[in-house]
Amino acid sequence: MMYKIGFALISAAILAACTPKDFESEPVMVETPQGTVTCQLYTKGLTDWDRSIDHPADMSVADADAYCKREGQGK
C-alpha cells in the first residue's frame, strides 16, 4: 500500500514539474480568410494548450484560438 502511495506522489511531482513551455513548437503561421494567425502549438494530438499569439484585429481571440486548435489537430 505504501509503495502505491509513494509511486503516486512521485508521479504527480514529475507531472507537476512539466509545464506547457516544455512542449512548445516554434510559432506557426496559419492563413485564414481574415488574415494570418500566429499560433503557439504544443504536443501532437494534445490541443488543449494550443493558442493564438497574434491575429488580425478584426478577429476575436476565440476564433483565432479555434484556428490554432484545428492546426494542432492536423500536425
PQR file with spaces between the fields and no chain letter, atoms N, CA, C, O and H, PARSE charges and radii, in Angstrom:
ATOM       1  N    MET     1       0.827   -1.192    0.000 -0.4000 1.5000
ATOM       2  CA   MET     1       0.000    0.000    0.000 -0.0000 2.0000
ATOM       3  C    MET     1       0.874    1.259    0.000  0.5500 1.7000
ATOM       4  O    MET     1       0.625    2.195   -0.760 -0.5500 1.4000
ATOM       5  N    MET     2       1.889    1.272    0.850 -0.4000 1.5000
ATOM       6  CA   MET     2       2.769    2.438    0.923 -0.0000 2.0000
ATOM       7  C    MET     2       3.521    2.638   -0.393  0.5500 1.7000
ATOM       8  O    MET     2       3.789    3.766   -0.806 -0.5500 1.4000
ATOM       9  H    MET     2       2.091    0.512    1.467  0.4000 1.0000
ATOM      10  N    TYR     3       3.855    1.516   -1.045 -0.4000 1.5000
ATOM      11  CA   TYR     3       4.548    1.594   -2.335 -0.0000 2.0000
ATOM      12  C    TYR     3       3.664    2.322   -3.356  0.5500 1.7000
ATOM      13  O    TYR     3       4.151    3.170   -4.104 -0.5500 1.4000
ATOM      14  H    TYR     3       3.637    0.599   -0.710  0.4000 1.0000
ATOM      15  N    LYS     4       2.378    1.995   -3.387 -0.4000 1.5000
ATOM      16  CA   LYS     4       1.452    2.624   -4.331 -0.0000 2.0000
ATOM      17  C    LYS     4       1.310    4.118   -4.046  0.5500 1.7000
ATOM      18  O    LYS     4       1.286    4.926   -4.974 -0.5500 1.4000
ATOM      19  H    LYS     4       1.983    1.307   -2.779  0.4000 1.0000
ATOM      20  N    ILE     5       1.217    4.480   -2.799 -0.4000 1.5000
ATOM      21  CA   ILE     5       1.092    5.891   -2.427 -0.0000 2.0000
ATOM      22  C    ILE     5       2.365    6.643   -2.807  0.5500 1.7000
ATOM      23  O    ILE     5       2.300    7.737   -3.367 -0.5500 1.4000
ATOM      24  H    ILE     5       1.237    3.823   -2.045  0.4000 1.0000
ATOM      25  N    GLY     6       3.516    6.060   -2.504 -0.4000 1.5000
ATOM      26  CA   GLY     6       4.781    6.686   -2.863 -0.0000 2.0000
ATOM      27  C    GLY     6       4.917    6.861   -4.365  0.5500 1.7000
ATOM      28  O    GLY     6       5.336    7.915   -4.843 -0.5500 1.4000
ATOM      29  H    GLY     6       3.569    5.171   -2.049  0.4000 1.0000
ATOM      30  N    PHE     7       4.561    5.825   -5.102 -0.4000 1.5000
ATOM      31  CA   PHE     7       4.620    5.899   -6.565 -0.0000 2.0000
ATOM      32  C    PHE     7       3.687    6.991   -7.095  0.5500 1.7000
ATOM      33  O    PHE     7       4.065    7.743   -7.993 -0.5500 1.4000
ATOM      34  H    PHE     7       4.221    4.968   -4.714  0.4000 1.0000
ATOM      35  N    ALA     8       2.486    7.082   -6.551 -0.4000 1.5000
ATOM      36  CA   ALA     8       1.530    8.104   -6.982 -0.0000 2.0000
ATOM      37  C    ALA     8       2.055    9.510   -6.684  0.5500 1.7000
ATOM      38  O    ALA     8       1.903   10.414   -7.506 -0.5500 1.4000
ATOM      39  H    ALA     8       2.179    6.472   -5.822  0.4000 1.0000
ATOM      40  N    LEU     9       2.659    9.695   -5.539 -0.4000 1.5000
ATOM      41  CA   LEU     9       3.200   11.008   -5.185 -0.0000 2.0000
ATOM      42  C    LEU     9       4.369   11.395   -6.086  0.5500 1.7000
ATOM      43  O    LEU     9       4.469   12.544   -6.518 -0.5500 1.4000
ATOM      44  H    LEU     9       2.783    8.961   -4.872  0.4000 1.0000
ATOM      45  N    ILE    10       5.242   10.450   -6.366 -0.4000 1.5000
ATOM      46  CA   ILE    10       6.371   10.735   -7.256 -0.0000 2.0000
ATOM      47  C    ILE    10       5.879   11.042   -8.665  0.5500 1.7000
ATOM      48  O    ILE    10       6.376   11.966   -9.308 -0.5500 1.4000
ATOM      49  H    ILE    10       5.161    9.517   -6.015  0.4000 1.0000
ATOM      50  N    SER    11       4.909   10.275   -9.145 -0.4000 1.5000
ATOM      51  CA   SER    11       4.348   10.514  -10.481 -0.0000 2.0000
ATOM      52  C    SER    11       3.708   11.897  -10.572  0.5500 1.7000
ATOM      53  O    SER    11       3.883   12.610  -11.560 -0.5500 1.4000
ATOM      54  H    SER    11       4.505    9.524   -8.623  0.4000 1.0000
ATOM      55  N    ALA    12       2.975   12.260   -9.543 -0.4000 1.5000
ATOM      56  CA   ALA    12       2.333   13.576   -9.530 -0.0000 2.0000
ATOM      57  C    ALA    12       3.373   14.693   -9.529  0.5500 1.7000
ATOM      58  O    ALA    12       3.188   15.709  -10.198 -0.5500 1.4000
ATOM      59  H    ALA    12       2.833   11.680   -8.740  0.4000 1.0000
ATOM      60  N    ALA    13       4.447   14.518   -8.798 -0.4000 1.5000
ATOM      61  CA   ALA    13       5.501   15.537   -8.748 -0.0000 2.0000
ATOM      62  C    ALA    13       6.182   15.694  -10.097  0.5500 1.7000
ATOM      63  O    ALA    13       6.489   16.810  -10.518 -0.5500 1.4000
ATOM      64  H    ALA    13       4.598   13.692   -8.254  0.4000 1.0000
ATOM      65  N    ILE    14       6.416   14.581  -10.772 -0.4000 1.5000
ATOM      66  CA   ILE    14       7.051   14.640  -12.093 -0.0000 2.0000
ATOM      67  C    ILE    14       6.141   15.367  -13.075  0.5500 1.7000
ATOM      68  O    ILE    14       6.600   16.227  -13.826 -0.5500 1.4000
ATOM      69  H    ILE    14       6.167   13.675  -10.430  0.4000 1.0000
ATOM      70  N    LEU    15       4.861   15.028  -13.073 -0.4000 1.5000
ATOM      71  CA   LEU    15       3.922   15.691  -13.982 -0.0000 2.0000
ATOM      72  C    LEU    15       3.775   17.172  -13.658  0.5500 1.7000
ATOM      73  O    LEU    15       3.640   17.994  -14.564 -0.5500 1.4000
ATOM      74  H    LEU    15       4.489   14.329  -12.463  0.4000 1.0000
ATOM      75  N    ALA    16       3.800   17.512  -12.395 -0.4000 1.5000
ATOM      76  CA   ALA    16       3.671   18.914  -12.000 -0.0000 2.0000
ATOM      77  C    ALA    16       4.878   19.730  -12.446  0.5500 1.7000
ATOM      78  O    ALA    16       4.763   20.935  -12.670 -0.5500 1.4000
ATOM      79  H    ALA    16       3.910   16.844  -11.659  0.4000 1.0000
ATOM      80  N    ALA    17       6.012   19.094  -12.573 -0.4000 1.5000
ATOM      81  CA   ALA    17       7.225   19.800  -12.981 -0.0000 2.0000
ATOM      82  C    ALA    17       7.202   20.155  -14.464  0.5500 1.7000
ATOM      83  O    ALA    17       7.925   21.054  -14.894 -0.5500 1.4000
ATOM      84  H    ALA    17       6.105   18.115  -12.390  0.4000 1.0000
ATOM      85  N    CYS    18       6.386   19.465  -15.245 -0.4000 1.5000
ATOM      86  CA   CYS    18       6.281   19.762  -16.679 -0.0000 2.0000
ATOM      87  C    CYS    18       5.330   20.932  -16.872  0.5500 1.7000
ATOM      88  O    CYS    18       4.252   20.979  -16.281 -0.5500 1.4000
ATOM      89  H    CYS    18       5.798   18.735  -14.896  0.4000 1.0000
ATOM      90  N    THR    19       5.737   21.855  -17.690 -0.4000 1.5000
ATOM      91  CA   THR    19       4.890   22.996  -18.000 -0.0000 2.0000
ATOM      92  C    THR    19       4.638   23.019  -19.497  0.5500 1.7000
ATOM      93  O    THR    19       5.371   22.375  -20.248 -0.5500 1.4000
ATOM      94  H    THR    19       6.613   21.817  -18.171  0.4000 1.0000
ATOM      95  N    PRO    20       3.622   23.743  -19.951 -0.5600 1.5000
ATOM      96  CA   PRO    20       3.391   23.852  -21.394  0.2800 2.0000
ATOM      97  C    PRO    20       4.648   24.307  -22.143  0.5500 1.7000
ATOM      98  O    PRO    20       4.867   23.892  -23.281 -0.5500 1.4000
ATOM      99  N    LYS    21       5.461   25.136  -21.533 -0.4000 1.5000
ATOM     100  CA   LYS    21       6.680   25.647  -22.163 -0.0000 2.0000
ATOM     101  C    LYS    21       7.602   24.509  -22.605  0.5500 1.7000
ATOM     102  O    LYS    21       8.330   24.634  -23.589 -0.5500 1.4000
ATOM     103  H    LYS    21       5.283   25.473  -20.608  0.4000 1.0000
ATOM     104  N    ASP    22       7.563   23.391  -21.859 -0.4000 1.5000
ATOM     105  CA   ASP    22       8.417   22.251  -22.181 -0.0000 2.0000
ATOM     106  C    ASP    22       8.039   21.579  -23.498  0.5500 1.7000
ATOM     107  O    ASP    22       8.830   20.815  -24.050 -0.5500 1.4000
ATOM     108  H    ASP    22       6.972   23.289  -21.059  0.4000 1.0000
ATOM     109  N    PHE    23       6.836   21.854  -24.006 -0.4000 1.5000
ATOM     110  CA   PHE    23       6.341   21.171  -25.186 -0.0000 2.0000
ATOM     111  C    PHE    23       6.081   22.110  -26.366  0.5500 1.7000
ATOM     112  O    PHE    23       5.535   21.678  -27.381 -0.5500 1.4000
ATOM     113  H    PHE    23       6.193   22.475  -23.557  0.4000 1.0000
ATOM     114  N    GLU    24       6.460   23.378  -26.251 -0.4000 1.5000
ATOM     115  CA   GLU    24       6.167   24.369  -27.286 -0.0000 2.0000
ATOM     116  C    GLU    24       6.873   24.091  -28.602  0.5500 1.7000
ATOM     117  O    GLU    24       8.024   23.656  -28.642 -0.5500 1.4000
ATOM     118  H    GLU    24       6.904   23.729  -25.427  0.4000 1.0000
ATOM     119  N    SER    25       6.139   24.358  -29.680 -0.4000 1.5000
ATOM     120  CA   SER    25       6.734   24.349  -31.015 -0.0000 2.0000
ATOM     121  C    SER    25       7.229   25.758  -31.324  0.5500 1.7000
ATOM     122  O    SER    25       6.989   26.694  -30.561 -0.5500 1.4000
ATOM     123  H    SER    25       5.204   24.711  -29.647  0.4000 1.0000
ATOM     124  N    GLU    26       7.908   25.894  -32.429 -0.4000 1.5000
ATOM     125  CA   GLU    26       8.174   27.237  -32.949 -0.0000 2.0000
ATOM     126  C    GLU    26       6.817   27.805  -33.373  0.5500 1.7000
ATOM     127  O    GLU    26       5.939   27.032  -33.757 -0.5500 1.4000
ATOM     128  H    GLU    26       8.102   25.133  -33.049  0.4000 1.0000
ATOM     129  N    PRO    27       6.612   29.130  -33.318 -0.5600 1.5000
ATOM     130  CA   PRO    27       5.337   29.699  -33.756  0.2800 2.0000
ATOM     131  C    PRO    27       5.014   29.279  -35.198  0.5500 1.7000
ATOM     132  O    PRO    27       5.896   29.189  -36.052 -0.5500 1.4000
ATOM     133  N    VAL    28       3.741   29.028  -35.434 -0.4000 1.5000
ATOM     134  CA   VAL    28       3.257   28.559  -36.729 -0.0000 2.0000
ATOM     135  C    VAL    28       2.303   29.608  -37.291  0.5500 1.7000
ATOM     136  O    VAL    28       1.428   30.101  -36.579 -0.5500 1.4000
ATOM     137  H    VAL    28       3.024   29.100  -34.740  0.4000 1.0000
ATOM     138  N    MET    29       2.474   29.950  -38.574 -0.4000 1.5000
ATOM     139  CA   MET    29       1.603   30.921  -39.233 -0.0000 2.0000
ATOM     140  C    MET    29       0.487   30.159  -39.956  0.5500 1.7000
ATOM     141  O    MET    29       0.760   29.233  -40.720 -0.5500 1.4000
ATOM     142  H    MET    29       3.185   29.550  -39.152  0.4000 1.0000
ATOM     143  N    VAL    30      -0.758   30.546  -39.717 -0.4000 1.5000
ATOM     144  CA   VAL    30      -1.909   29.918  -40.352 -0.0000 2.0000
ATOM     145  C    VAL    30      -2.633   30.984  -41.162  0.5500 1.7000
ATOM     146  O    VAL    30      -3.033   32.021  -40.631 -0.5500 1.4000
ATOM     147  H    VAL    30      -0.980   31.298  -39.096  0.4000 1.0000
ATOM     148  N    GLU    31      -2.796   30.721  -42.441 -0.4000 1.5000
ATOM     149  CA   GLU    31      -3.527   31.656  -43.299 -0.0000 2.0000
ATOM     150  C    GLU    31      -5.025   31.400  -43.164  0.5500 1.7000
ATOM     151  O    GLU    31      -5.481   30.262  -43.277 -0.5500 1.4000
ATOM     152  H    GLU    31      -2.472   29.880  -42.872  0.4000 1.0000
ATOM     153  N    THR    32      -5.783   32.462  -42.923 -0.4000 1.5000
ATOM     154  CA   THR    32      -7.237   32.383  -42.805 -0.0000 2.0000
ATOM     155  C    THR    32      -7.843   33.410  -43.760  0.5500 1.7000
ATOM     156  O    THR    32      -7.128   34.273  -44.269 -0.5500 1.4000
ATOM     157  H    THR    32      -5.412   33.386  -42.832  0.4000 1.0000
ATOM     158  N    PRO    33      -9.145   33.328  -44.009 -0.5600 1.5000
ATOM     159  CA   PRO    33      -9.787   34.329  -44.874  0.2800 2.0000
ATOM     160  C    PRO    33      -9.647   35.766  -44.352  0.5500 1.7000
ATOM     161  O    PRO    33      -9.711   36.718  -45.131 -0.5500 1.4000
ATOM     162  N    GLN    34      -9.458   35.922  -43.043 -0.4000 1.5000
ATOM     163  CA   GLN    34      -9.329   37.252  -42.441 -0.0000 2.0000
ATOM     164  C    GLN    34      -7.875   37.715  -42.325  0.5500 1.7000
ATOM     165  O    GLN    34      -7.622   38.870  -41.984 -0.5500 1.4000
ATOM     166  H    GLN    34      -9.406   35.150  -42.411  0.4000 1.0000
ATOM     167  N    GLY    35      -6.932   36.837  -42.603 -0.4000 1.5000
ATOM     168  CA   GLY    35      -5.521   37.181  -42.486 -0.0000 2.0000
ATOM     169  C    GLY    35      -4.751   36.107  -41.749  0.5500 1.7000
ATOM     170  O    GLY    35      -5.271   35.027  -41.471 -0.5500 1.4000
ATOM     171  H    GLY    35      -7.138   35.898  -42.880  0.4000 1.0000
ATOM     172  N    THR    36      -3.521   36.415  -41.440 -0.4000 1.5000
ATOM     173  CA   THR    36      -2.624   35.444  -40.817 -0.0000 2.0000
ATOM     174  C    THR    36      -2.804   35.397  -39.305  0.5500 1.7000
ATOM     175  O    THR    36      -2.846   36.429  -38.635 -0.5500 1.4000
ATOM     176  H    THR    36      -3.099   37.293  -41.666  0.4000 1.0000
ATOM     177  N    VAL    37      -2.909   34.174  -38.783 -0.4000 1.5000
ATOM     178  CA   VAL    37      -2.949   33.934  -37.345 -0.0000 2.0000
ATOM     179  C    VAL    37      -1.639   33.245  -36.981  0.5500 1.7000
ATOM     180  O    VAL    37      -1.248   32.269  -37.621 -0.5500 1.4000
ATOM     181  H    VAL    37      -2.875   33.336  -39.328  0.4000 1.0000
ATOM     182  N    THR    38      -0.970   33.750  -35.965 -0.4000 1.5000
ATOM     183  CA   THR    38       0.253   33.115  -35.470 -0.0000 2.0000
ATOM     184  C    THR    38      -0.129   32.260  -34.276  0.5500 1.7000
ATOM     185  O    THR    38      -0.730   32.734  -33.311 -0.5500 1.4000
ATOM     186  H    THR    38      -1.288   34.543  -35.446  0.4000 1.0000
ATOM     187  N    CYS    39       0.235   30.985  -34.364 -0.4000 1.5000
ATOM     188  CA   CYS    39      -0.163   30.024  -33.334 -0.0000 2.0000
ATOM     189  C    CYS    39       1.036   29.509  -32.566  0.5500 1.7000
ATOM     190  O    CYS    39       2.129   29.353  -33.109 -0.5500 1.4000
ATOM     191  H    CYS    39       0.723   30.600  -35.147  0.4000 1.0000
ATOM     192  N    GLN    40       0.808   29.249  -31.297 -0.4000 1.5000
ATOM     193  CA   GLN    40       1.767   28.517  -30.475 -0.0000 2.0000
ATOM     194  C    GLN    40       1.164   27.139  -30.271  0.5500 1.7000
ATOM     195  O    GLN    40       0.150   26.994  -29.589 -0.5500 1.4000
ATOM     196  H    GLN    40      -0.081   29.376  -30.856  0.4000 1.0000
ATOM     197  N    LEU    41       1.787   26.128  -30.862 -0.4000 1.5000
ATOM     198  CA   LEU    41       1.294   24.765  -30.758 -0.0000 2.0000
ATOM     199  C    LEU    41       2.146   23.989  -29.771  0.5500 1.7000
ATOM     200  O    LEU    41       3.278   24.368  -29.469 -0.5500 1.4000
ATOM     201  H    LEU    41       2.611   26.246  -31.416  0.4000 1.0000
ATOM     202  N    TYR    42       1.592   22.917  -29.283 -0.4000 1.5000
ATOM     203  CA   TYR    42       2.287   22.096  -28.302 -0.0000 2.0000
ATOM     204  C    TYR    42       2.391   20.668  -28.824  0.5500 1.7000
ATOM     205  O    TYR    42       2.663   20.483  -30.010 -0.5500 1.4000
ATOM     206  H    TYR    42       0.673   22.609  -29.529  0.4000 1.0000
ATOM     207  N    THR    43       2.194   19.686  -28.018 -0.4000 1.5000
ATOM     208  CA   THR    43       2.406   18.312  -28.452 -0.0000 2.0000
ATOM     209  C    THR    43       1.381   17.861  -29.477  0.5500 1.7000
ATOM     210  O    THR    43       0.237   18.317  -29.475 -0.5500 1.4000
ATOM     211  H    THR    43       1.974   19.836  -27.055  0.4000 1.0000
ATOM     212  N    LYS    44       1.804   16.959  -30.353 -0.4000 1.5000
ATOM     213  CA   LYS    44       0.938   16.422  -31.385 -0.0000 2.0000
ATOM     214  C    LYS    44      -0.251   15.717  -30.742  0.5500 1.7000
ATOM     215  O    LYS    44      -0.089   14.883  -29.851 -0.5500 1.4000
ATOM     216  H    LYS    44       2.733   16.589  -30.355  0.4000 1.0000
ATOM     217  N    GLY    45      -1.430   16.061  -31.203 -0.4000 1.5000
ATOM     218  CA   GLY    45      -2.632   15.423  -30.699 -0.0000 2.0000
ATOM     219  C    GLY    45      -3.175   16.021  -29.410  0.5500 1.7000
ATOM     220  O    GLY    45      -4.314   15.733  -29.043 -0.5500 1.4000
ATOM     221  H    GLY    45      -1.562   16.738  -31.927  0.4000 1.0000
ATOM     222  N    LEU    46      -2.409   16.835  -28.722 -0.4000 1.5000
ATOM     223  CA   LEU    46      -2.868   17.477  -27.495 -0.0000 2.0000
ATOM     224  C    LEU    46      -3.068   18.950  -27.808  0.5500 1.7000
ATOM     225  O    LEU    46      -2.111   19.724  -27.831 -0.5500 1.4000
ATOM     226  H    LEU    46      -1.484   17.069  -29.020  0.4000 1.0000
ATOM     227  N    THR    47      -4.312   19.333  -28.047 -0.4000 1.5000
ATOM     228  CA   THR    47      -4.576   20.707  -28.470 -0.0000 2.0000
ATOM     229  C    THR    47      -5.101   21.587  -27.345  0.5500 1.7000
ATOM     230  O    THR    47      -5.437   22.749  -27.574 -0.5500 1.4000
ATOM     231  H    THR    47      -5.089   18.704  -28.028  0.4000 1.0000
ATOM     232  N    ASP    48      -5.175   21.051  -26.140 -0.4000 1.5000
ATOM     233  CA   ASP    48      -5.711   21.840  -25.023 -0.0000 2.0000
ATOM     234  C    ASP    48      -4.946   23.138  -24.807  0.5500 1.7000
ATOM     235  O    ASP    48      -5.539   24.148  -24.425 -0.5500 1.4000
ATOM     236  H    ASP    48      -4.902   20.107  -25.954  0.4000 1.0000
ATOM     237  N    TRP    49      -3.648   23.125  -25.044 -0.4000 1.5000
ATOM     238  CA   TRP    49      -2.832   24.317  -24.800 -0.0000 2.0000
ATOM     239  C    TRP    49      -2.635   25.166  -26.056  0.5500 1.7000
ATOM     240  O    TRP    49      -2.188   26.308  -25.953 -0.5500 1.4000
ATOM     241  H    TRP    49      -3.167   22.305  -25.354  0.4000 1.0000
ATOM     242  N    ASP    50      -2.959   24.636  -27.243 -0.4000 1.5000
ATOM     243  CA   ASP    50      -2.744   25.385  -28.485 -0.0000 2.0000
ATOM     244  C    ASP    50      -3.518   26.701  -28.427  0.5500 1.7000
ATOM     245  O    ASP    50      -4.677   26.738  -28.016 -0.5500 1.4000
ATOM     246  H    ASP    50      -3.323   23.708  -27.327  0.4000 1.0000
ATOM     247  N    ARG    51      -2.849   27.788  -28.850 -0.4000 1.5000
ATOM     248  CA   ARG    51      -3.494   29.102  -28.762 -0.0000 2.0000
ATOM     249  C    ARG    51      -2.871   30.053  -29.774  0.5500 1.7000
ATOM     250  O    ARG    51      -1.796   29.804  -30.319 -0.5500 1.4000
ATOM     251  H    ARG    51      -1.907   27.758  -29.184  0.4000 1.0000
ATOM     252  N    SER    52      -3.577   31.139  -30.003 -0.4000 1.5000
ATOM     253  CA   SER    52      -3.032   32.168  -30.895 -0.0000 2.0000
ATOM     254  C    SER    52      -2.167   33.122  -30.075  0.5500 1.7000
ATOM     255  O    SER    52      -2.460   33.418  -28.916 -0.5500 1.4000
ATOM     256  H    SER    52      -4.450   31.341  -29.561  0.4000 1.0000
ATOM     257  N    ILE    53      -1.093   33.596  -30.710 -0.4000 1.5000
ATOM     258  CA   ILE    53      -0.271   34.613  -30.054 -0.0000 2.0000
ATOM     259  C    ILE    53      -0.318   35.920  -30.836  0.5500 1.7000
ATOM     260  O    ILE    53       0.193   36.944  -30.383 -0.5500 1.4000
ATOM     261  H    ILE    53      -0.855   33.356  -31.651  0.4000 1.0000
ATOM     262  N    ASP    54      -0.943   35.875  -32.027 -0.4000 1.5000
ATOM     263  CA   ASP    54      -1.181   37.080  -32.820 -0.0000 2.0000
ATOM     264  C    ASP    54      -2.275   36.759  -33.832  0.5500 1.7000
ATOM     265  O    ASP    54      -2.338   35.651  -34.365 -0.5500 1.4000
ATOM     266  H    ASP    54      -1.358   35.043  -32.395  0.4000 1.0000
ATOM     267  N    HIS    55      -3.126   37.736  -34.087 -0.4000 1.5000
ATOM     268  CA   HIS    55      -4.228   37.524  -35.023 -0.0000 2.0000
ATOM     269  C    HIS    55      -4.669   38.861  -35.598  0.5500 1.7000
ATOM     270  O    HIS    55      -4.343   39.912  -35.045 -0.5500 1.4000
ATOM     271  H    HIS    55      -3.074   38.636  -33.654  0.4000 1.0000
ATOM     272  N    PRO    56      -5.421   38.829  -36.722 -0.5600 1.5000
ATOM     273  CA   PRO    56      -5.906   40.084  -37.302  0.2800 2.0000
ATOM     274  C    PRO    56      -6.794   40.841  -36.311  0.5500 1.7000
ATOM     275  O    PRO    56      -7.477   40.232  -35.488 -0.5500 1.4000
ATOM     276  N    ALA    57      -6.778   42.146  -36.398 -0.4000 1.5000
ATOM     277  CA   ALA    57      -7.527   42.988  -35.460 -0.0000 2.0000
ATOM     278  C    ALA    57      -9.035   42.729  -35.504  0.5500 1.7000
ATOM     279  O    ALA    57      -9.720   42.877  -34.492 -0.5500 1.4000
ATOM     280  H    ALA    57      -6.223   42.640  -37.067  0.4000 1.0000
ATOM     281  N    ASP    58      -9.550   42.343  -36.674 -0.4000 1.5000
ATOM     282  CA   ASP    58     -10.999   42.129  -36.784 -0.0000 2.0000
ATOM     283  C    ASP    58     -11.414   40.690  -36.454  0.5500 1.7000
ATOM     284  O    ASP    58     -12.549   40.300  -36.729 -0.5500 1.4000
ATOM     285  H    ASP    58      -8.993   42.223  -37.496  0.4000 1.0000
ATOM     286  N    MET    59     -10.513   39.904  -35.870 -0.4000 1.5000
ATOM     287  CA   MET    59     -10.808   38.525  -35.489 -0.0000 2.0000
ATOM     288  C    MET    59     -10.759   38.416  -33.970  0.5500 1.7000
ATOM     289  O    MET    59      -9.867   38.968  -33.326 -0.5500 1.4000
ATOM     290  H    MET    59      -9.591   40.221  -35.646  0.4000 1.0000
ATOM     291  N    SER    60     -11.721   37.704  -33.410 -0.4000 1.5000
ATOM     292  CA   SER    60     -11.726   37.524  -31.952 -0.0000 2.0000
ATOM     293  C    SER    60     -10.641   36.532  -31.539  0.5500 1.7000
ATOM     294  O    SER    60     -10.184   35.721  -32.345 -0.5500 1.4000
ATOM     295  H    SER    60     -12.446   37.256  -33.934  0.4000 1.0000
ATOM     296  N    VAL    61     -10.244   36.610  -30.292 -0.4000 1.5000
ATOM     297  CA   VAL    61      -9.259   35.679  -29.750 -0.0000 2.0000
ATOM     298  C    VAL    61      -9.808   34.253  -29.826  0.5500 1.7000
ATOM     299  O    VAL    61      -9.075   33.321  -30.156 -0.5500 1.4000
ATOM     300  H    VAL    61     -10.616   37.268  -29.637  0.4000 1.0000
ATOM     301  N    ALA    62     -11.088   34.087  -29.523 -0.4000 1.5000
ATOM     302  CA   ALA    62     -11.698   32.755  -29.563 -0.0000 2.0000
ATOM     303  C    ALA    62     -11.629   32.158  -30.964  0.5500 1.7000
ATOM     304  O    ALA    62     -11.327   30.975  -31.117 -0.5500 1.4000
ATOM     305  H    ALA    62     -11.683   34.844  -29.254  0.4000 1.0000
ATOM     306  N    ASP    63     -11.905   32.966  -31.987 -0.4000 1.5000
ATOM     307  CA   ASP    63     -11.824   32.473  -33.369 -0.0000 2.0000
ATOM     308  C    ASP    63     -10.384   32.132  -33.739  0.5500 1.7000
ATOM     309  O    ASP    63     -10.128   31.104  -34.367 -0.5500 1.4000
ATOM     310  H    ASP    63     -12.150   33.927  -31.862  0.4000 1.0000
ATOM     311  N    ALA    64      -9.450   32.988  -33.353 -0.4000 1.5000
ATOM     312  CA   ALA    64      -8.042   32.741  -33.650 -0.0000 2.0000
ATOM     313  C    ALA    64      -7.564   31.465  -32.946  0.5500 1.7000
ATOM     314  O    ALA    64      -6.850   30.657  -33.540 -0.5500 1.4000
ATOM     315  H    ALA    64      -9.658   33.823  -32.843  0.4000 1.0000
ATOM     316  N    ASP    65      -7.956   31.288  -31.693 -0.4000 1.5000
ATOM     317  CA   ASP    65      -7.590   30.075  -30.959 -0.0000 2.0000
ATOM     318  C    ASP    65      -8.172   28.829  -31.622  0.5500 1.7000
ATOM     319  O    ASP    65      -7.530   27.778  -31.650 -0.5500 1.4000
ATOM     320  H    ASP    65      -8.536   31.944  -31.210  0.4000 1.0000
ATOM     321  N    ALA    66      -9.386   28.949  -32.154 -0.4000 1.5000
ATOM     322  CA   ALA    66     -10.016   27.814  -32.836 -0.0000 2.0000
ATOM     323  C    ALA    66      -9.210   27.414  -34.075  0.5500 1.7000
ATOM     324  O    ALA    66      -9.050   26.223  -34.344 -0.5500 1.4000
ATOM     325  H    ALA    66      -9.907   29.802  -32.132  0.4000 1.0000
ATOM     326  N    TYR    67      -8.703   28.392  -34.832 -0.4000 1.5000
ATOM     327  CA   TYR    67      -7.840   28.079  -35.973 -0.0000 2.0000
ATOM     328  C    TYR    67      -6.589   27.339  -35.507  0.5500 1.7000
ATOM     329  O    TYR    67      -6.141   26.391  -36.152 -0.5500 1.4000
ATOM     330  H    TYR    67      -8.833   29.359  -34.614  0.4000 1.0000
ATOM     331  N    CYS    68      -6.041   27.775  -34.397 -0.4000 1.5000
ATOM     332  CA   CYS    68      -4.820   27.142  -33.884 -0.0000 2.0000
ATOM     333  C    CYS    68      -5.093   25.710  -33.425  0.5500 1.7000
ATOM     334  O    CYS    68      -4.285   24.815  -33.671 -0.5500 1.4000
ATOM     335  H    CYS    68      -6.406   28.545  -33.873  0.4000 1.0000
ATOM     336  N    LYS    69      -6.206   25.497  -32.774 -0.4000 1.5000
ATOM     337  CA   LYS    69      -6.542   24.142  -32.330 -0.0000 2.0000
ATOM     338  C    LYS    69      -6.742   23.221  -33.541  0.5500 1.7000
ATOM     339  O    LYS    69      -6.324   22.064  -33.514 -0.5500 1.4000
ATOM     340  H    LYS    69      -6.862   26.224  -32.575  0.4000 1.0000
ATOM     341  N    ARG    70      -7.372   23.727  -34.591 -0.4000 1.5000
ATOM     342  CA   ARG    70      -7.530   22.921  -35.809 -0.0000 2.0000
ATOM     343  C    ARG    70      -6.168   22.620  -36.431  0.5500 1.7000
ATOM     344  O    ARG    70      -5.922   21.508  -36.899 -0.5500 1.4000
ATOM     345  H    ARG    70      -7.711   24.668  -34.613  0.4000 1.0000
ATOM     346  N    GLU    71      -5.292   23.617  -36.432 -0.4000 1.5000
ATOM     347  CA   GLU    71      -3.946   23.410  -36.968 -0.0000 2.0000
ATOM     348  C    GLU    71      -3.199   22.368  -36.133  0.5500 1.7000
ATOM     349  O    GLU    71      -2.486   21.530  -36.685 -0.5500 1.4000
ATOM     350  H    GLU    71      -5.492   24.520  -36.052  0.4000 1.0000
ATOM     351  N    GLY    72      -3.354   22.413  -34.831 -0.4000 1.5000
ATOM     352  CA   GLY    72      -2.704   21.444  -33.952 -0.0000 2.0000
ATOM     353  C    GLY    72      -3.208   20.026  -34.154  0.5500 1.7000
ATOM     354  O    GLY    72      -2.451   19.069  -33.989 -0.5500 1.4000
ATOM     355  H    GLY    72      -3.933   23.094  -34.382  0.4000 1.0000
ATOM     356  N    GLN    73      -4.464   19.880  -34.505 -0.4000 1.5000
ATOM     357  CA   GLN    73      -5.021   18.554  -34.747 -0.0000 2.0000
ATOM     358  C    GLN    73      -4.448   17.950  -36.030  0.5500 1.7000
ATOM     359  O    GLN    73      -4.326   16.731  -36.149 -0.5500 1.4000
ATOM     360  H    GLN    73      -5.080   20.657  -34.638  0.4000 1.0000
ATOM     361  N    GLY    74      -4.100   18.806  -36.980 -0.4000 1.5000
ATOM     362  CA   GLY    74      -3.605   18.319  -38.255 -0.0000 2.0000
ATOM     363  C    GLY    74      -2.125   18.033  -38.266  0.5500 1.7000
ATOM     364  O    GLY    74      -1.628   17.486  -39.250 -0.5500 1.4000
ATOM     365  H    GLY    74      -4.198   19.797  -36.883  0.4000 1.0000
ATOM     366  N    LYS    75      -1.405   18.370  -37.237 -0.4000 1.5000
ATOM     367  CA   LYS    75       0.058   18.189  -37.209 -0.0000 2.0000
ATOM     368  C    LYS    75       0.404   16.856  -36.615  0.5500 1.7000
ATOM     369  O    LYS    75       1.582   16.517  -36.504 -0.5500 1.4000
ATOM     370  H    LYS    75      -1.809   18.814  -36.438  0.4000 1.0000
